[in-house]
Amino acid sequence: MLRERPFDYIGDVADTTNTPNPEPAFNDPALQQVAAWATEQAQREAARARLIADINRRQISEREAGHKTPGWYAATTHTSLAHANTVVTTSIRLVHEFPALLQALEHARITWQHAEAFVRAANPRIAHLLAELTPELVDLAQVATFRRWTRELRGIANQLDQDGGYNPNNDPAANRLYIGTLDDGTTEIRATLHGELALIVKSVLTAHTDHLRRRYQTDHDTTNGDIDIPDTAQLAAEALADLLDTRTTADNTDRPVIEPEVVVLYNPDTDTATDTDGNSLDPTAIRWVLAAGFIRLFEITEDRDVLRMGKLNRYANTHQRKALLVRDGGCIFPGCTRHANRCDAHHVDHHTPDPNDPAGPTDIENLGLLCRHHHRITHRPGWLMERWTDPNNPTAILFRWRTPTGRTIYSQRHGVTWIPKAA
């Protein structure tokens, strides 16, 4: 049964995106031109959808070129038949089933990527129900990253289609791992994981990868740069080998304990559990994960501000980062998709070591997750980051930037930009 608010933010977004974005237009001509091209591209793609639907309806490509519409499009545009099928199918369904979504594309409120994702999610069982949510999903696209938007779309579609379709999270046989040898003798490992198994493997491997990165950083500093810091892909491979090697060692007491960050968000009103990416989890299946001590329990507000952390009576650095993971989800600079484990906990009010100076406390209210790139941007001359209070949500911990050109940029949470309502 569909909840009154289908997923985390869609209800809030519907209230906040009916007003224009308060940010002024870009000042640089190059930025203006590319933004204008993006708008024109969306309009052209909407016009293409109408033409393709008409071509298919009249079957003129068969009469004039001897191809059905997808084959003709692939031959004419020199693209793959798979791509052509997607374009044609999306075009036809936009015209005949989702005219409101097509209109949003014409007005450049969504992109063709949004349209394709929507059509993929709208299977015949739920297409008419998903169509009713088009206005809210279009509004969400104005403030959410594409990754966050598709996650919301997937969550809504899953709720609408609870009695149909295939859910790999409920099928243990869907978890697959293959180890093979390529022609050059290289070992290849491929895996497809779902649900709790994916959560556990990803969190443990990510934690150990970060541990190895810190170890390489220490070696790099000690040797004045003679030891390089590997990229993430190499570190992940070494972390996997190190974890497996640990299991074959009789005495592992000299190895540091890796504490993976696994956060499960439980909604008692709906009796549902998700990870921080919004993926559904089976409450029964995660009990053994709780027993293993991997999961920290948080009590959070509706706005994802952390209130309490189990029986912990104060925050240490590790616990604060877990709290920021729940609240922010990743880098809070709008549009950034960096995960929390690749971000710094930035002091918005500059931290000072003087205990008598009240400025810059290491408190949740003064901390925000920023990736290294946007951390450097924030410290550039002329940039000012500050906390701001939304009168409609005074308890929410929110931030904004003032740029050297006078623009105001508002922070995001879990990929959704928090834009204030118009006065």
C-alpha positions as CSV (number, residue, x, y, z in Angstrom):
1,M,0.0,0.0,0.0
2,L,1.4,3.4,-1.0
3,R,2.2,5.7,1.9
4,E,0.9,9.3,2.0
5,R,4.5,10.4,1.4
6,P,5.8,7.8,-1.0
7,F,9.5,8.3,-0.1
8,D,11.8,10.4,2.0
9,Y,11.7,13.8,0.4
10,I,9.1,13.9,-2.3
11,G,6.5,15.6,0.0
12,D,8.9,18.3,1.1
13,V,10.1,18.9,-2.5
14,A,6.6,19.4,-3.8
15,D,6.2,22.3,-1.3
16,T,9.6,23.9,-2.0
17,T,10.0,23.7,-5.8
18,N,6.9,25.5,-7.0
19,T,8.8,28.8,-6.7
20,P,11.7,29.7,-9.0
21,N,15.3,29.0,-7.9
22,P,16.5,32.1,-6.0
23,E,20.0,31.8,-7.5
24,P,20.7,34.5,-10.1
25,A,21.8,33.6,-13.7
26,F,25.4,32.8,-14.3
27,N,27.7,35.7,-15.0
28,D,30.3,34.0,-17.2
29,P,29.2,33.8,-20.9
30,A,30.6,30.3,-21.3
31,L,28.4,29.0,-18.4
32,Q,25.4,30.9,-19.9
33,Q,25.9,29.3,-23.3
34,V,26.3,25.8,-22.1
35,A,23.2,26.2,-19.9
36,A,21.3,27.5,-22.9
37,W,22.4,24.6,-25.0
38,A,21.2,22.2,-22.4
39,T,17.7,23.8,-22.5
40,E,17.7,23.7,-26.3
41,Q,18.8,20.0,-26.2
42,A,15.8,19.1,-24.0
43,Q,13.5,20.9,-26.3
44,R,14.9,19.2,-29.4
45,E,14.6,15.8,-27.7
46,A,11.0,16.5,-26.9
47,A,10.3,17.4,-30.5
48,R,12.2,14.3,-31.6
49,A,10.0,12.1,-29.4
50,R,6.8,13.5,-31.1
51,L,8.2,13.0,-34.6
52,I,9.4,9.4,-33.8
53,A,6.0,8.5,-32.3
54,D,4.3,9.9,-35.5
55,I,6.8,8.0,-37.7
56,N,6.0,4.8,-35.9
57,R,2.2,5.4,-35.9
58,R,2.2,5.9,-39.7
59,Q,4.9,3.2,-40.3
60,I,6.5,5.4,-42.9
61,S,10.1,4.1,-42.2
62,E,9.0,0.7,-43.5
63,R,7.4,2.1,-46.6
64,E,10.3,4.4,-47.5
65,A,13.4,2.7,-46.0
66,G,12.3,-0.9,-45.5
67,H,13.0,-0.7,-41.7
68,K,10.8,-0.7,-38.7
69,T,11.2,2.5,-36.7
70,P,14.0,1.3,-34.4
71,G,16.0,-0.2,-37.3
72,W,15.6,2.9,-39.4
73,Y,16.7,5.2,-36.5
74,A,19.8,3.0,-35.8
75,A,20.8,3.1,-39.4
76,T,20.1,6.8,-39.8
77,T,21.9,7.9,-36.7
78,H,24.7,5.3,-36.9
79,T,23.9,4.1,-33.3
80,S,23.3,0.6,-31.9
81,L,20.0,-1.1,-32.3
82,A,19.7,-1.4,-28.5
83,H,20.1,2.4,-28.2
84,A,17.6,3.0,-31.0
85,N,15.0,0.7,-29.3
86,T,15.3,2.7,-26.1
87,V,14.9,6.0,-27.9
88,V,11.9,4.8,-29.9
89,T,10.2,3.0,-26.9
90,T,10.7,6.1,-24.7
91,S,9.4,8.4,-27.4
92,I,6.2,6.4,-28.0
93,R,5.4,6.0,-24.3
94,L,6.0,9.7,-23.6
95,V,3.6,10.7,-26.3
96,H,0.9,8.2,-25.6
97,E,1.2,7.5,-21.8
98,F,3.0,10.3,-20.2
99,P,2.2,13.6,-21.9
100,A,2.9,15.6,-18.7
101,L,6.4,14.2,-18.6
102,L,6.9,15.1,-22.2
103,Q,5.7,18.6,-21.5
104,A,8.3,18.9,-18.7
105,L,11.0,17.8,-21.1
106,E,9.8,20.5,-23.6
107,H,10.2,23.1,-20.8
108,A,13.6,21.7,-19.9
109,R,12.5,20.8,-16.3
110,I,13.8,17.3,-16.8
111,T,16.4,15.7,-19.2
112,W,16.1,12.8,-21.6
113,Q,17.9,10.7,-19.0
114,H,15.0,11.4,-16.5
115,A,12.5,10.4,-19.2
116,E,14.2,7.1,-20.0
117,A,14.5,6.2,-16.3
118,F,10.8,7.0,-15.7
119,V,9.7,4.9,-18.7
120,R,11.9,2.0,-17.5
121,A,10.3,2.1,-14.1
122,A,6.8,2.4,-15.4
123,N,5.9,-1.2,-16.1
124,P,2.3,-2.0,-17.2
125,R,1.2,-2.8,-13.7
126,I,2.0,0.6,-12.3
127,A,2.3,3.0,-15.3
128,H,-1.0,4.7,-14.6
129,L,-0.2,5.1,-10.9
130,L,3.3,6.5,-11.6
131,A,1.9,8.9,-14.1
132,E,-0.2,10.5,-11.3
133,L,3.1,11.3,-9.5
134,T,4.6,13.0,-12.5
135,P,4.3,16.6,-11.1
136,E,6.0,15.7,-7.8
137,L,8.8,13.8,-9.6
138,V,9.4,16.7,-12.0
139,D,9.6,19.0,-9.0
140,L,12.1,16.7,-7.4
141,A,14.3,16.8,-10.5
142,Q,14.8,20.5,-9.9
143,V,16.7,20.1,-6.6
144,A,18.0,16.5,-6.6
145,T,21.0,15.0,-8.3
146,F,20.1,12.5,-11.0
147,R,21.4,9.6,-8.9
148,R,19.2,10.6,-6.0
149,W,16.2,11.2,-8.3
150,T,16.4,7.7,-9.8
151,R,16.7,6.2,-6.3
152,E,13.5,8.0,-5.2
153,L,11.8,6.8,-8.5
154,R,12.9,3.2,-7.8
155,G,11.6,3.4,-4.3
156,I,8.3,4.7,-5.3
157,A,8.0,2.1,-8.1
158,N,8.8,-0.7,-5.7
159,Q,6.1,0.5,-3.3
160,L,3.5,0.8,-6.1
161,D,4.5,-2.7,-7.4
162,Q,4.7,-4.6,-4.1
163,D,2.6,-7.5,-5.4
164,G,4.3,-7.9,-8.7
165,G,7.7,-7.9,-10.4
166,Y,10.9,-9.6,-9.4
167,N,12.8,-8.4,-6.3
168,P,16.3,-9.7,-6.2
169,N,16.6,-8.8,-2.5
170,N,14.3,-11.7,-1.8
171,D,16.2,-14.2,-3.9
172,P,19.4,-15.4,-2.3
173,A,20.3,-17.2,-5.6
174,A,20.6,-13.8,-7.2
175,N,23.8,-13.2,-5.4
176,R,26.6,-14.4,-7.7
177,L,30.4,-14.3,-7.7
178,Y,32.6,-15.5,-10.5
179,I,36.4,-16.1,-10.5
180,G,37.9,-16.8,-13.8
181,T,41.2,-16.6,-15.7
182,L,41.5,-14.4,-18.8
183,D,43.6,-15.3,-21.9
184,D,46.6,-13.4,-20.6
185,G,46.5,-15.2,-17.3
186,T,45.0,-12.4,-15.3
187,T,42.4,-13.4,-12.7
188,E,39.1,-11.7,-13.1
189,I,36.5,-11.5,-10.2
190,R,33.0,-10.4,-10.9
191,A,30.1,-10.2,-8.5
192,T,26.4,-9.3,-8.4
193,L,25.2,-8.8,-4.8
194,H,21.8,-7.7,-3.4
195,G,20.2,-6.7,-0.1
196,E,22.0,-7.4,3.1
197,L,24.8,-9.3,1.5
198,A,25.7,-6.3,-0.7
199,L,25.5,-4.0,2.3
200,I,27.9,-6.1,4.4
201,V,30.4,-6.8,1.6
202,K,30.4,-3.2,0.5
203,S,30.8,-1.7,4.0
204,V,33.5,-4.0,5.2
205,L,35.5,-3.7,2.0
206,T,35.1,0.1,2.0
207,A,36.2,0.3,5.6
208,H,39.4,-1.7,5.0
209,T,40.1,0.2,1.8
210,D,40.1,3.4,3.8
211,H,42.3,1.8,6.4
212,L,44.9,0.9,3.7
213,R,44.6,4.4,2.3
214,R,45.6,5.9,5.7
215,R,48.5,3.4,6.0
216,Y,49.8,4.4,2.6
217,Q,49.4,8.1,3.5
218,T,51.6,7.5,6.6
219,D,54.2,5.7,4.5
220,H,54.0,8.5,1.9
221,D,54.6,11.2,4.6
222,T,57.4,9.2,6.3
223,T,59.3,8.7,3.1
224,N,58.8,12.2,1.8
225,G,56.8,11.0,-1.2
226,D,58.9,8.0,-2.2
227,I,55.9,5.7,-1.6
228,D,53.0,6.6,-3.8
229,I,49.4,6.5,-2.6
230,P,47.5,4.1,-4.9
231,D,44.1,5.0,-6.4
232,T,40.9,3.6,-5.0
233,A,40.6,0.7,-7.4
234,Q,44.1,-0.6,-6.4
235,L,43.4,-0.1,-2.7
236,A,40.2,-2.0,-3.0
237,A,41.9,-4.9,-4.6
238,E,44.6,-5.0,-2.0
239,A,42.0,-4.6,0.8
240,L,40.2,-7.7,-0.5
241,A,43.4,-9.7,-0.6
242,D,44.3,-8.5,2.9
243,L,40.9,-9.5,4.3
244,L,41.2,-12.9,2.8
245,D,44.8,-13.3,4.0
246,T,43.6,-12.4,7.5
247,R,41.3,-15.4,7.6
248,T,44.3,-17.7,6.9
249,T,46.5,-16.3,9.6
250,A,46.6,-18.2,12.9
251,D,47.3,-15.2,15.1
252,N,45.7,-11.9,14.0
253,T,46.1,-10.1,17.3
254,D,48.6,-7.6,15.7
255,R,46.1,-6.5,13.1
256,P,43.9,-3.5,13.7
257,V,40.2,-4.0,14.0
258,I,38.3,-2.7,11.1
259,E,35.0,-1.0,12.0
260,P,32.8,-0.9,9.0
261,E,30.1,1.8,8.9
262,V,26.7,0.2,8.3
263,V,23.8,2.4,9.0
264,V,20.3,1.1,8.8
265,L,17.4,3.6,8.9
266,Y,14.3,2.1,10.5
267,N,10.8,3.6,10.2
268,P,8.6,2.3,12.9
269,D,5.5,3.8,11.3
270,T,5.8,1.7,8.2
271,D,8.0,-1.1,9.7
272,T,10.5,-0.7,6.9
273,A,14.3,-0.5,7.0
274,T,16.6,1.0,4.4
275,D,20.3,1.7,4.0
276,T,21.6,5.2,3.5
277,D,21.2,4.9,-0.2
278,G,17.4,4.2,0.2
279,N,17.6,0.5,-0.7
280,S,15.1,-1.7,1.2
281,L,16.4,-4.1,3.7
282,D,14.6,-7.1,5.3
283,P,14.4,-6.4,9.1
284,T,14.5,-10.2,9.8
285,A,17.6,-10.8,7.8
286,I,19.6,-7.9,9.4
287,R,19.3,-9.3,12.9
288,W,22.5,-11.3,12.6
289,V,24.2,-8.1,11.3
290,L,23.1,-6.3,14.5
291,A,24.4,-9.2,16.6
292,A,27.8,-8.9,14.8
293,G,28.0,-5.3,16.0
294,F,28.3,-3.8,12.6
295,I,25.3,-1.5,12.9
296,R,25.0,1.6,15.1
297,L,21.4,2.5,16.0
298,F,20.4,6.2,15.5
299,E,17.3,8.1,16.5
300,I,16.8,10.8,13.9
301,T,14.4,13.6,13.2
302,E,12.3,13.7,10.1
303,D,15.0,16.0,8.7
304,R,17.7,13.4,9.4
305,D,19.2,15.4,12.3
306,V,20.7,12.9,14.8
307,L,19.2,13.1,18.2
308,R,20.7,10.1,20.0
309,M,23.0,7.2,19.3
310,G,21.9,4.2,21.4
311,K,23.6,4.3,24.9
312,L,26.5,6.5,23.8
313,N,26.5,9.5,26.1
314,R,28.8,11.7,24.0
315,Y,30.2,11.9,20.4
316,A,33.7,10.8,19.5
317,N,35.1,11.6,16.1
318,T,34.1,8.2,14.7
319,H,30.6,8.5,16.0
320,Q,30.2,12.0,14.7
321,R,31.1,10.9,11.2
322,K,28.5,8.2,11.5
323,A,26.0,10.8,12.5
324,L,27.0,13.0,9.5
325,L,26.6,10.0,7.2
326,V,23.0,9.7,8.4
327,R,22.2,13.4,8.2
328,D,24.1,14.5,5.0
329,G,24.6,11.3,3.1
330,G,27.7,12.6,1.4
331,C,29.1,16.0,0.2
332,I,26.6,18.7,1.0
333,F,27.6,20.9,-2.0
334,P,24.6,20.8,-4.4
335,G,25.0,18.4,-7.3
336,C,28.0,16.6,-5.8
337,T,27.7,12.8,-5.6
338,R,30.7,12.0,-3.4
339,H,29.9,9.4,-0.8
340,A,30.4,10.2,2.9
341,N,33.5,8.0,3.2
342,R,35.3,10.3,0.6
343,C,34.4,13.5,2.5
344,D,35.9,15.7,5.3
345,A,33.9,16.8,8.3
346,H,34.3,20.6,7.7
347,H,34.1,23.1,10.5
348,V,31.8,25.8,9.2
349,D,32.8,28.2,12.0
350,H,36.6,27.9,11.9
351,H,38.0,25.7,14.7
352,T,40.5,27.1,17.1
353,P,42.4,25.0,19.7
354,D,42.0,27.6,22.4
355,P,39.6,26.1,25.0
356,N,38.5,29.6,26.1
357,D,37.5,30.6,22.5
358,P,33.9,29.5,21.9
359,A,34.3,29.7,18.2
360,G,34.5,26.6,16.0
361,P,33.2,23.9,18.3
362,T,33.5,20.3,17.0
363,D,29.7,19.9,17.3
364,I,27.3,18.4,14.8
365,E,25.7,21.8,14.3
366,N,29.0,23.2,13.2
367,L,30.0,20.3,10.9
368,G,29.2,19.5,7.4
369,L,30.5,16.8,5.0
370,L,32.5,18.2,2.1
371,C,34.5,16.3,-0.5
372,R,38.1,17.4,-0.9
373,H,37.3,19.4,-4.1
374,H,34.5,21.4,-2.5
375,H,36.4,21.7,0.7
376,R,39.1,23.5,-1.2
377,I,36.5,25.6,-3.0
378,T,35.0,26.6,0.3
379,H,38.4,27.9,1.5
380,R,39.0,30.0,-1.6
381,P,39.2,33.8,-1.2
382,G,35.8,35.4,-1.6
383,W,33.8,32.3,-0.7
384,L,31.8,32.3,2.6
385,M,30.1,29.2,4.0
386,E,27.7,29.7,6.9
387,R,24.8,28.0,8.6
388,W,21.3,29.3,7.8
389,T,17.9,28.6,9.4
390,D,14.8,27.7,7.3
391,P,11.9,29.4,9.1
392,N,9.7,26.5,8.1
393,N,12.1,24.0,9.5
394,P,14.0,25.8,12.3
395,T,15.6,22.7,13.8
396,A,17.1,21.5,10.5
397,I,20.9,22.0,10.3
398,L,21.4,23.7,6.9
399,F,24.3,25.6,5.2
400,R,24.8,28.0,2.3
401,W,27.6,29.7,0.4
402,R,28.1,33.2,-0.7
403,T,30.3,33.2,-3.9
404,P,32.6,36.0,-5.0
405,T,30.1,36.9,-7.7
406,G,27.3,37.4,-5.2
407,R,25.4,34.1,-5.8
408,T,23.8,32.2,-2.9
409,I,24.2,28.4,-3.1
410,Y,22.2,26.2,-0.7
411,S,23.4,22.9,0.7
412,Q,22.0,19.5,-0.1
413,R,21.1,16.4,1.9
414,H,21.4,13.0,0.4
415,G,21.5,14.5,-3.1
416,V,18.5,16.9,-2.6
417,T,19.1,20.7,-2.5
418,W,17.3,22.5,0.3
419,I,15.9,25.5,-1.4
420,P,14.0,28.0,0.8
421,K,10.4,28.7,0.1
422,A,9.6,32.1,-1.4
423,A,8.4,34.7,1.0
